[in-house]
Amino acid sequence: RSSFDLSGSAMADTLKAKLSAPLLEAVQRQLPEVDRANERSKLSSEDVAGIARILAHDNHEGRKKFDTDVLLKPIFRPYFDLTLDEQREKSLQMLLAACEAGVVSVRDFERNPMNIFMAHEKLAEVFDGSVATKFTVQFNLFGGTVLRLGSEEHRRELPDKIDSAEVVGCFGLSELGYGNNAVEMETTATYDVESKEFVINTPSVLAWKYWITNGACHAHRCVVFAQLFIKGENYGVHGFLVPIRDEQLRPLPGCQIQDMGIKITMNGIDNAKLAFENVRIPRSALLSRWSKVEEDGTYVSDVTGRRNRFITLADQLLSGRLCISSMMVTNSKVLLYATVLYGASRMGLGASGKSDTPILDYQLYQIRVFPLVARFFAVALFHNYCKRRYATRYMEHRDVDHAEVVVLCSAVKPMAAWLADEVTNTCREVVGGVGFLQANGFTMGAHAGITAEGDARVLCMKLVKELMALIQAGTVTVKTTAGDLVTCLQTPELADLGSFCNKLGRLLDARLGLQIADLATKIEGALASQEPPWSQMDVRERFFAANMNKFSSEIQAVAVAFQESQAMCQLLSVVNSKGTSPDLAPGSNGLPGPVGLRPLSASSIEVLRVICALFGLGCVQRDALWFVRANLVTPEAADVQCAVNDMCELLRPDIISVVRSFGLCEEAHFCVMARDWRSYNEVDNRGECVNVSKM
């Protein structure tokens, strides 16, 4: 169905009325206190636009088109009092509307990968994270896998149908019993030489495909990963394109689909459990770009080894990490934007004893929210760097870069998701009771990002393992010194703020190098030890025990050190180049584009230096004991709270301008507390952003 063509859909008349109700005027304007809170800002509108362009990073025209042709469509207006079926139907309609706009194509993975990530960033501005999740499965996990692994026939016939959602897909990798060890999954695909078909089976309850987005209601086909058996021999995990529903969306014979029901958030996503019983598919259903089965059962593959073939098949998880990072970065900026604007318009107790002071002026508000704004800048710029590296690796076919891109994607996804979670919890608390209203956007969407591949800490283990291999190979180098012992981290003069930021950067780099060296020494000691319990283990058991049982804390510390060092590096790149680094204006291949950036103004750089310092100080503060014990910082210098307070005070006059540089589509931002919340509460609104009295 095309969007808004509701014939034959499950959408009831009441839902049609809900989705067509006019917006309340109050959610279409801001309170005047917001502009008054920005009167002392040194940033002009041109300054804000310059910072916004650096944060947006790529596909600027596509972003504008996404705003006008997608986000401003009525279907994207929030409505909260919906049944489960209505939520799912609305999510489908939003997906169809995004597809109709034609701003993004699954083929962009081969011609402009960052356009795919841009679409995720923009869709995540929608209150309901369900549509962004359905979109990422349709275009990345399902569509991207078909494009990258499919046969020439698949690549010729399916992309247009995926782009239009004529074919809605799902991605069947995870099984109930096999999450982070999917290479050992149980689902089987047995080749029948006589019929020239594959037979798909689910041998046990642990082999059920689990948490399959789009699976419960809307998917026509599923990319099913299964162990390939030919004449009794297991050739490892391969991908198969399996029809699971007919044109009327009825499950096909042998396909068992169970609805997973109500979740803690994002119930517009139709998650399912899938199982298969003797489901026969043609030989052409194998995603055969790298491996194929001849009619007589002869197996041919360009990739040697079962594990290597699995890594090749699961490659779309790499872009998936950037898709999730895209959504999480936007989740953070939407809530930070709303929290800052609400703080500017909400009056609290002042020195007069009356409610005449914006709560944004309270130090308590600032020291909890402003460091998160600074961390957002660092994470967003790190995310942009990872997008560039990914685009260059695939557009320029730089296989030599692949291992480093794996490390970067494995780093930024957890970092962005953890930030979104921290922003959600902290901002929800500081705004008080209004944060409890669904119309203010404090959902638990970050939880989905954190656990999209299981516990994000497990992904950090992969990050550290791959990083240490790169260091051992000499591909990546780290520093183990920050120079002289730091005896002072108190607020410098503004003229010295740049060198102060660089000092903080050197501290974060040194922490990374020293923690990696410490971890390597401990693991090497475990492998060589002749003492119990190590002496009772073989090499494989020792390596497993070292990573899983003995040094987990050290591994996680290295992961965080790498994330923060990389993020600080990208923030410093903007500050030190005054926004003119060629990398900040990339082309579709991630390399510097034909048009450079104009230098940021002196005022913009001053504000960005404050943000940079605030991020660096926050990193030191979170790990102060380690910096002292490593003899990088004196105990007195490690107490940075006064400097944090000072940086927040310096940032206060410009904070409204800063969050306006986030590049949100303000006409489609309906968060009540960021709009005219006083007028909103003059009517019986029932917690909705639309006029319920007109229904």
Secondary structure, DSSP 8 states (H G I E B T S, - for coil): --TT--TTSS--HHHHHHHHS-B-GGGGS--HHHHHTTTT----HHHHHHHHHHHH-S-HHHHHHHIIIIITSGGGS------HHHHHHHHHHHHHHHHHHTS--TTHHHH-HHHHHHHHHHHTTSS-THHHHHHHIIIIIIHHHHHHHS-HHHHHHSHHHHHHTSS-EEEE--BTTBSTTGGG---EEEEETTTTEEEEE--SGGGSEEEETTTTTT-SEEEEEEEEEETTEEEEEEEEEEE-B-TT--B-TTEEEEE----SS-TTS--EEEEESSEEEEGGGB--SSEEE-TTS-EEESS-SHHHHHHHHTTHHHHHHHHHHHHHHHHHHHHHHHHHHHHHH-EEE-TTSSEEEEGGGSHHHHHHHHHHHHHHHHHHHHHHHHHHHHHHHHHTT-GGGHHHHHHHHHHHHHHHHHHHHHHHHHHHHHTGGGGGSGGGT--SHHHHHHTTTS-HHHHHHHHHHHHHHHHHHTSS------SS-B---S---GGGHHHHHHHHHHHHHHHHHHHHHHHHHHHHHHHH--STTGGGS-HHHHHHHIIIIISHHHHHHHHHHHHHHHHHHHHHHHHHTTT--GGGSB-TTSSB-SS------HHHHHHHHHHHHHHHHHHHHHTHHHHHHTTSB-HHHH--HHHHHHHHHHHGGGHHHHHHTT---GGG---GGGS-HHHHTTS--TT-SB-GGG-
